[in-house]
Amino acid sequence: MNVSSQSKGLSLATYAKRAIICLAAALLISCAQSPQRSTQPTTSPVEQNVVTPANKGDTLTAEQWLEKARNEGNAASQQMALVEASFAFQNQGNYQRSAAILSQLDPTTMRPSDKRLYALSLARWYHHSGEWQQVIEQLAPIMNQFTDRQLKRTSLLLIADAYQQQKHYWQALSYLDEAYQTDSNMNLDTLWSVARQVNSEQLPSQRPNRTSLAGWWRLIESTHRAQSADNLKQALEQWLTAYNQHYARSIVESFITHNDFQVIKEVAVLLPLSGSYRLQGEAVRDGIIASAAQLADVHVRFYDTEAEDLTALQARLLENEQQFVIGPLLKKHVNAWVQQPMLGVTQVYLNQPELPDDVIIPSGHVTFALDSETEAAHAADYI
């Protein structure tokens, strides 16, 4: 092998080895069952109505709050009534009317408690508009100032979702964990769906001080560190011992109970080995070969995604009894495979799919992007 080929293989070896190891980590995801699709509309916890302390009991309508504002002689009380009206319009789904009110308010003249409510209402508007960073900037400075549990929980869910939308999964998990402390009836799948997307680069180098978040940190860190099925099982059992009171223990216990931690002996890899992206596919292939050579008793079988369509490839994988799959690489193929997955197969996709909101990645399937094909392209260019 010449110097260029060696550099190419080594540059991808780390990613390739991670992809192989991710197959074991992907098994952990299978314990969190994919939610069943429902024909009934669902309401996100972030979108639920907010009732402020001033609006508990006999709930006023948005129009009644506006009327109350008109009749107030005190400027501070008038501003408070208008903030309440903005919440009421949002609860009705009328975010435009809410925005019109918020744009007329001057928070510098508000009382501290009303200023917090104003920031929360404004953050709900930004969230509705998809302006994620604005949500964070509005709520982060005042998060610990809320004394009402519902308002704090709403703020935590808003900021967590804003981070999640930006793919900052560790920060999202941190706020979700805190929200769980205010309402333990939260669905654990909500936290787990975020936790399983935290990669090793996002994970802090130091364990957090908060015990519940430290438990998530250790669980994720142990999963990333596991080099084999046996390592993974041992790490999870040690986690259960160390965090036997953690609220996520049911997830780990279910996984240990329902999985046999089979050792990966053969891996199928789906890559473009012909056509326009042949060089990128070959670069990833060589990286995987270099990495697999360092792993004991792992046989790798490659399949060309450009030579056969999805149906034909899946038929061959079934015929060869392939249980562990890496790929495909190209985004168009990832989109197709995620929408027509092979159930019962553990699969690591080498790109992030672009899918409608109602398409759910199956249990045991994870996305592991090689920087959206950039790493492969750079390696091919270097050759």
N, C-alpha and C positions, 0 to 999 in steps of 0.2 A: 504494500500500500504506500503511495507517495505521500509527501507532507500535506498536500492540500486535502487528500482523502482522509488522512488521519485527523486533521483539524475539523473537517466536516463531521466525521463520526463522533468525535469527542464533544463538539459543540452541541450535538443533539442527544448525546448519551444520557445526560442528566434528565432531560425532558422525557426521553424514551423510558428510562428506568422508572421515573415517577408514574408514567402512564401504566406500566406493568403493575407496579405496586398499588396504583389506584384501583385496580381490579379487586384487590382484597378489601380496600377501603369502601368500594362501592357496595360490597356485601352488607356493610353496616347500614347503608341507606335502606336496604330492603326491609328492615324492621319497622320503618315508618311507612305504613301502607299509603299508597296514593289515594287521595280523597275521591270518593265516588262522584261522578258528574250528576248533577241534578237538573231537572227541567224547571225547578222553581228558582226564581232570582234570589241571590244571596246578598247579604249586606256585610261589608267589611267592618271590622271593629273600628277602623278609622272613620268610617262614614256614618256611624251611629249618631243619633241626636245627642246634643249636649244640653244639660240642664244646669244652669248656674245657681249659686246660692240664692240670688235675688229672685230667681224664677222657679223655685220649688213650690210645691203645694198647688195653688191655683195658677196654672200656667197661663200667661198672657200671650196673645197672638202678636205677630210682628206689627200689625197695624195699631194694636192697643199700646205697644211700647212707643210707637211713633207719636201717638196722641199724648201719651204720658210725657214724652220729651217736650212737646209743644206747650204743655201746661206747667212745666217746671220753671220756677223763677230763679233757681240756683244753677249757675253754669255747670258746676261739677256734676250735679244730679242730672242735668239735661244730657251731658256727655255719657253718663252711665246708662241712661235709658236708651240712647242711640246705639251703644255697644250691645245692649241686650236685644235691641231690634235686629242688629246684624246677625246675632246668633239665631234668632227666631227665623229669619229669612233663610239662613243656611239649612236649618232643620227642615224647612219646607222644600229644600232643593233649589231655592231661588238665589243663586250665588251672585247674579248680576245686581239685584237690588241690594244685597249685602255689601258688595263692592262699592256701590254708589254711596252708601252711608259711610263706610270706612274711609273713603277718599276725602270726606268733608271734615273728619275729626282731627283734632290737634292733641296728640298724646302728651305733649309737654305740659298741658294745663290739667291733666287728669290726676286723680288720687292714685297712689301706688297700686291699690287693689284693682281699680278700674283699668289702669295701664296694662296690668297682666292679662286681664280679660280681652282688652283690645288686641294685644299681641297674639293671643290664642286665636281670636276670630280672624285676624289677618293671616295667620299661619294656615288656618283651614282654607282660606281663599287661595293662598299660594299652592297648597297641596292639591286642591281641586283643579288648579290651572297647570299643574305639573312643574312648578318652579321649585324644585327640591332644595336647592341651596338657600333660597329665601326662607323656606320653612325652618331650616336649621338655624339660620341667623336670627330669626324671630324668637325661637323657643329656647335655644341653648343657654343664653344668659339668665333666663328667669325660671329655668326648670325646677330648681329646688325651692322656689318661693311660693309655689302653690300649696295651700293648706287643705283644699278640698280634694278628696281622693279621686272623684270622677274626673275633675279637671286635670289633675296631674296625670292620671292614666291616659286621658285623651291626648295630652301633650306628649307623653312618652311614646304612644303609638304613632302619632304623626311624625315625630322626628325619627323614629326607628324606620318607618316606611320610606321616609325621604332618603335615609342612608342606604336602605336596601335598593331603592330605585337607581341609586348611583353605583350599585355593586360594591358598596363599602359594608361588607357583611358582618365584620367583627363589631363595628360601631353599632350597626343595627341590632345585633344580638345583645349588646350591652344594655341598650335602652329597653329591649323587649324583656330581658331578665329583670330589670328594675320594675317594669310594668307588671310582671308576674307577682312581684312582692306586694303590689297594691291590689291585685285581683287574681287570686290563685285558681280561679275558674277558667282562666285562659286555656285554649286548646294547645296542648304541647306540640302538636304538629306544626303550629305556627312558628314556634321557636326552633323546632328541629329542621324545618325547611330552610331556615336561615343558617343555622349552625353548620349544616352539612355543606354549605357553600363557602365557608371560611377556608381560604387556602393558607399555606404555611407562611407566605409573605405578609398576609394581613394579621396573622396571629402575633400579639405582643411578645417580646422576648422574655418579659417578666410576668409571673403569675399575678393576676389582679388581687387586690386586698379583699374585695367583697367575696364572701365565701361562696355564694351561689354562682357568681360569674367565674370564680376560680375553678369551680367544678366543670363548667363548660370548657374553660381553657384547657384543663388537664385532659378532658375527654377528646377534644379536637387534637391536641398536641400528641396524645398517645396514638391516635389513629394515623396521623401523618408519619409518626416515627416507626410504626410497625413495618417490619421487613418481610413478614411471612404471616400465614394464617395462624400459626402457633403463637407468634409474637403478638398478634392482634388479640387473640383470645386471652392470653395471659395479661395483657395490658388492660383489657376491659374488666377482668376479674379483680385486678389490683385496684382499678378505679372504683368498683363497687365497694371494696373494703374501705378505701380512703374516704369515699363520699356516700356512705350508706344512708345518709339522711337527705341526699339531694333529690329534688323533685323530678329530675330526668332519669332516675335509676330504673323506672319502669321500661323506658326505651331500651336501655342496655340489657336488662334482664330478659326482655322479650327477644332481643337479638341472639343472645347466648343460647336461649332455650330452643329457638327455631332454626338454628344454623349449625351445620356440622364442621365448619371451618376447613373445608376441603382445600388441599394444597393445589396451587395452580401448576399443572404439568404441561399444558398445551394452550397456546394463545393464537387466535386468528387475528390478523391485522388487515384492515381494509384501507388501501391507499391508491391514488391515481398513478399507476405504473406505466401508462401509455398516454398519448394525447398531449394536450397543451401544458398540463401540469406534471408531466413525467419527471422532470428534474426535481421538483419539490417533493414528489412522492418518493423518488429514489433517495433523496437526502434524508427524509424521515426513516425510510427503510434501513439505510445504513446505520443511522443512529440507534435504531431499535436492535439491530443485529449486534452492534458493539456493546450495547447495554445487556442484552439477553445472554451474551457470552459470560458475563460476570455473575449470572444467576444460575444456581445449580438445577439441573434437570428440567429446564424450561425449553420446550420446543415451540418454535414460532412458524406459523404457516401464513403466507401472504396471499391476498386476493386483490385483483385489479378492479377497481370500481369503474374504470373507463371501458373495460372489455365486456362487462355484463351488467344488466340492469339489476335493480333492487330485488325483484322477485327471484331471478336466477341465482343471485348471490346468496339470498336467504335459503334457497333450496339446497345449495351446496353446503352451507354451514350446518344445516340440519342433517344432511346426509353424512357429513364428517363428524357429527356429534360434537360440534364446537360449543363449549359452555362459557368461554371467556373471549370477548371481542374488544379489540382496540380499533377505533376509527368509526366511520370514515373521517377524512381530513377536510375536504372541501365543504363549504357552508351549504351549497345546494344539496349535497348528498346527506349532510347531517339533518337538514330540514326534512328530507324525505324519510329517512330512517326513524327519526323521532316520531313522526306521524304514523309510521307503519312499523312499530318495533317488534322485535322477537322476544316474546315473553318467556321467562324462565332462563334467560341468558343475561349474564352480567356484562355490561358494555360501557366502555369509556369513549365518548365522542371527542375527537380532536379539534373541535371548534364549537363556538357558541351558536345555537340555533336562533333563527328569527321566526317566531311562531305566534299565532293568535293567542290571546289570553286564555281561551278555553282549552288549549292543548296542554296536557299535563305530561311531563316526562315520567315514564313508568318507574316503579320501584326497582332498584338495582341498576339503573342507568344514570350515568353522570356525564357532565360536560367538562372537558379538560382541554382548554384551548392552548395550542402552541402559539399564543399571541396572534391569533387570527391569521395563521399561515405565514406570519412575518419571519419567524425563526427559520422555518423551512426555506423560505425564499432567500433569506440572507445566506444560508448555508449553500444553496444552489448557486447564488451569484459568486460566492467566494471561490467555488470550483473553477 
